[in-house]
Amino acid sequence: MTDTSRNLTTSAAAAPPAVPANRPSTTVTIDKWLGIVATVLAPTTVVTGLCYYFGLVDARKYYGYFGVDANSLGLTSSDYVMRSVSVLYPVIIALLALFWASLWLREYAKRAIDRGQHPRLVRFTAWACVAVGILLIVRGIVGVTAPRFGIIDFIGLTPGALCVGTGLLVSGHWILARRSAPPLSTPLHRGSQLIAVAVLLMALFWLTNIFATEYARHGANNTAAGLWRRETVVVLDTTDRLYAPPEFVRETMLPTAEGQKFRYRYECFRALEVRADRIVLVPAKWTPDNGYTFVLRFDDSSRVTSTRYQVLANADYDNYNIWKCPEIGQ
């Protein structure tokens, strides 16, 4: 054997086996998905805008429950962003958990498909995901375009159907594409993926909006339920009569004295919101059916006194229908 033949043989043995060009890539890593998420969420304006919007939704629903327009309180953009933290925190935790679970399920399914394990089960699962996904998407479209024709309808069903249906359809299509050779990579295929991502994001936005609304309503309901036992009470003195409902607020005329400009005192108030220039007051027996809310601007015509009674935390409701508030007992 000549030197030339020996060199050629050695080079052929050392060269790695050729990889077919049409073989589907299996190197889709977590880094790629994290890069996609970072690309979408990286702009600070997008994050701030979302926080501002959901904080606004929360504030309007919360204060609207008490009959107060959030715009009348002078809330700033920072206030709305801060309010969104408690709303978005459980949503972000849930999305991260779903994202983590989907990555592990995808990795397990990819290995099973590449090894040829349970081919009938894999094929059945793929077509089942496609069929159920299409049905849910159709239900979501009907809920958007003609909600009155929905057979079953409750809050969150339409965006939930769009979200889950899109996820199932994409998952089923991915399984079928994974089993095919070569993989689908056409402009129509890529465009379908973009549309699916857009529908998924809009459905998630819709669901988050519903969650923010219900979260604010639940929080306002809890606040109203705890007014009777709130330890901090507010007493309001004014120069003019307020004509507050006597069944909720106790009105007392103050004795006239030299240098005394306040003539009326109102008790049984609780502070709902305190700002630099105004305060929102509600009575201890505030109810959604018969509520009274008073928005007061701080000026020389009024005086607000706040007092904490620790014993009110254990006040019972035996005299709720008789007393105006537990601190005065009548």
N, C-alpha and C positions, 0 to 999 in steps of 0.2 A: 504493500500500500504506500503510495507516494505521500509526501508531506502535505500536498494540496488536498488530497482526499481525506487525510487524517484531520486537517483543520476544519474541513466542511462537516465531517461527522461530529466533531466536538461542538461546533457552533449549533448544529441542529439539535444535539442532545441538551445543550444548555438553554436553548430558547424556550420560553414558557408556552404552554399550549394556547393556540389561537382561540379567542372568544368570538362566537358568532355575533355578527353585527346586529342581528335582529333579536337577540336574547334580551328579555326585559331586565332592566336594572333593578338590583335589590339593595341599593345603597341610599335609599331615602331615609335619612336619619332625623333624629329629634332636632338637630341643629337647623335643618332646613325649615321645619315647621315653626320653630321659635323665630327664625329669621323672617318668615312670612308675617307672624303676629307682630313682631317688632316693627316691620315696615308699615303695617296698617296703623298701629297704635302709637308709633314714635312721636308724631307731631304733637307738640304741647298744646296747640290750639284745638286739636280734636279732643284730647282728653279734657281740657278745661271746658270746652263747649258742652261735652256730655255731662260733666259734673254740674255745670250751671243749669242745664236743662232739667235734669232729674231733681236737683235741689229746688228749682222753681215749681215743678210738679208737686213735690212733697209739701212745700210751703203753702201753695194755693189750696190743696186739699185739706191740710191740717187746719189752717186758720179759717178756711171756708166752712168747715164743720161747725165752728163757733159763730158763723155769720159775719166774719171779718174778711175784707178783701186784703190779700197780702200786699198789694201795691200801695195800700194806705199806710203801711207800717214803715216805709222808707228803707226796706231791706236792700243791701248792696250786693254786688256780684260776689264778693267774698262770703257774705252770709249764705247765699244760695249754694256756693261750692262747699262750704262747711256742712250744710245740711245734707248734701248728697253723700257724705261719707257713710253715714249710718244706713242709707238706702242701698248704696252700691256694694257695700262690704259683703253681705250674704250672697249677692249676685255674682261677684267676682270669685268668691270661694266655690260656689256651685259650678261655675264655668271652668275653673281650674281643675276641679275634681273630674268633671266630664271629659275635659281635654286629656287628663292623665289616663283615665280609663280607656278612652278611645285609642290612645297611642299603644297601650299594651294589647288591646284587642286586635288592633291592626297588625302588630308584630306577630302575634300568635297565628292570626289568619294567614299572613304572608308565608310563614314557615310551613303551615299545613298544606297550603296550595302548592308551594314549590316542591315539597316532598311527595306530592300526590296522595296524601292521606285522605280517606273518606271522600272520594270524588262525588258520589251520589249526594251525600249530605251537603257538601260544599255547593253543588249545583242547585239543590233544592233551596238552600239558604239564600243563595244569590237571587233566584227568581222570586222567592217569597218576599225578600226585601224590596225588590223592584215593584211587585204587585201591590203590596201594602203601602209603599211610598207613593205610588201613583194615586191610590184611593185617598190617602190623606191629603195630598196636594189638591186633588179635585175638591175635597171637602173644604179646604182652606180657600180655594178660589171662589167656591159658592158662598162661603161666609163673607168674603170681601165684596163680591159683586152683587149678590142677592141674599142678604142675611135673613130675610123673612122666609126663605124657602128651606132654611136649615132645619132638619128633623130634630137634631139634638143641638142645643145651643146653651152654653154657659160661659162665663167670663174666662177668657184665655184659651178657649177651644180653637178658634180660628188661627191665631198665630202659633199655637202649639202644634196644630195639624200641619201647618206649613213648615215649621221648624223640624219636627220629627220626620215628616214625609220626605223632605229634601235630604235629610241625613240618611234615611233608609235607601232612597233612590240612588244616591251617590255611592253608598256602601255596596249595594247590589251590583251596580255598574262596575265598580272597582274590582269586585270579585270575578265577574265575568271577563273583564279586560285582563286581569292577572292570569287567567287560565288560557288566554288566547296567545298566539304567536303569529306574527309580531304584535306588540301592543298597539292600541289605538292612539294615534298622535296626529290628528288632522285638525285643520282650523275649526271645523264644526265641533269636534270633540273638545278642544280648548275653549271655544266660546260657550259650550254647554256648561263646562266647569265654572267659568266666570259667572254665568247666570245663576247657577246653583249657589255659589258663594254669596252673591248679592241677595238672593231670596233668603238665605239663612241669616245673614246679618240683619236684614230688615225685620224678619220674624223675631229675632232675639231682641232687637230694639223695641218692638211692639210689646213683647212679653215683659221686658224690664219696665216699660212705661206703666203697664197694668200693675206690676208688683209695687212700683213706687206709689201709685195711687192707693192701693189697698194697704200698704205699709203706713202711709200717712193717716188714712181713715182709722186704722186699728190703734195707732198712737194717740190720736185725738180722742177716741173712745175711752182709752185707758186713762187719759188725763182727766176727762170729765168724770169718770168713775171715782177718781181719787181726790176730787176737790173737797169733799166733806171732811176727809181726814188729813188734809194738808196742814202741816204744822205752822207754816208762815201765813199770817192773815194780814189784810190790808184795811186800814181805816182811812177814809177820804173825808176831808173837810173842804167845804166850798163856800163861796160868797153868795152864789145863786142856787136856787132849788133845782134839783135834777128830775124830780117826779119819777123816781125809780120805782119799780113794781114793789108794793109793800109785802107781798108774799115771799119775796126773795131777799130784800135788803131792808135793814132797819134804819129809819131816818129819825134823827134827833135834832131839835133846835138847840143851838148852843146859847148859853146866857150872854147877854150883852155886857160888855165891859170896856173900859177905856183901852184903846189900842187893839181891841179884838175886831178884826175885819171879817172873820169867818163866822157864818151864821148857821150852817147846816153840817151835820156829821152823818156819814153813811158807813155802816158796818156790814160784815158778812161778805166782804169781797175777797177774791183771790186773784193774784197777778198771773195772767196768762203769758204776757210778753212785756218785757221792759226794755225800752230803747233810750237813747240819750235824751230825746226830747218828748217822749210820750210813753204811756203805759196802757196796756189792755187789761181791763178788769172784768171778771165774771163772778157771779155769786156762787156760794158754796153749794146751792141746790140747782145749779144749772142743768138743764136737760135739753136734748135736741128738739123735743116737741114744744117746749115753752122756755126758751132761753133768752137771757138778757145779757148783752155784752156792751161794755162802755169803754170807748177809746178816749183817753184824756191826754191833752197836751200840757206839759209842765209850764205853768206861768204863775203870776201873782194871785190869780183868782182861786187857786186850789192848793191844798197841802196833803201830802200822802205820808202816812205813817205805817211802817211795817213792823210787825211783832211776831215772834216765834213762841208758840206754845207746844212744848214737847208732848204734853198729855193728849193733844188732839190726834196723835198718831194711832191711839187706841180708842178713839171715840166710836161709840156704837151707833146703830141706826134705829134704835127703838123709838126715838123721838123725831125721826126724820120728817114725818108728815106733820109734826106740831111745831118744831123749832125752825127758825130761819137759818141758824148755823149753830154748831156746838159750842163756840166760844162765848156766846152770850146766853145760850140756853133758853131762848124764847122767840 
